[in-house]
C-alpha cells in the first residue's frame, strides 16, 4: 500500500475512534500524578499554574464554541460512525484563519488539564502524542475534502493554516453565531473537561492523604456541571427548544 493511502486509511480509523483519546489521557494521568512531587511548588505558584490551566482550557472551549456556533448542517462534528461528512466547504469565519479549529480547541481544552498535573514532561508527551494522533486525522480529512471539492479546497488550503491561526486572510462567516448550537452540541465536551480537572484534583489529594474529600470545590463544580448537562440533554432530546433549521 502506498504511504499516502496508508496515512489516509489510518487517519480515517483514528477519526472514527478519536473519542477514546481522552480515555488514554485519564489512564496516563494515574502514574504521572502518583510519581509527581509537587512539595517544592509553593502555594502561590500552584495557584498560578492552576489558573493558567483553567484559562487555557477555557480558551479551547471558546475556539470550539465559535466554530460550532457558525457551522452549518452537514459537517462531521461529533460523527464517529459514518466517517467524513461535508456537504459544503467552510471557508469563512474561523475557517478562514485555520483549517482545523475544532482540533485546536480540543488540544487547548485537554492540555489545560495536563498542565494541572504539574508535570512538564507530561505536557510534552501529551502534546507530541496529540500531534501524531491528529496529524493522521487531519491528513485523512484533507484528502476527503480535496477529492470532493477539488481546486476550491486547494485554493482555500493555501490561505488558511492547518493548526496555527493566521488572521491576515480573515473573511466574515456567512452564518451568524448561534448560542443554541453551542448549548446543543458542546455540553459533553465541557463535562469531559470539568471531569478531567476534578479527576486529577481528587487523584492528587488521594495519593497525598490516602483518602478522598467529597466537599472540594472541584467536586461541587462537577456536580453543578452534571446538573446543567442533564438539563441541556433533556431539552435536546425531548423538546424543540434547542432545535434550529440549517444547523448540525
Secondary structure, DSSP 8 states (H G I E B T S, - for coil): --HHHHHHHHHHHHHHTGGGHHHHHHHHHHHHHHH---TTS-HHHHHHHHHHHHHHHHHHHHHHHHHHHT-BSSB-TT--SS---BSS---SGGGGT-S-HHHHHHHHHHHHHHHTTT-HHHHHHHHHHHHHHHHHHHHHHHHHHHHHHTHHHHHHHTTS-SSS---TT----SS---HHHHHHHSHHHHHHHHHHHHHHHHHHHHHHHSS--SS-HHHHHHHHHHHHHHHHHHHHHH-STT--TTB-
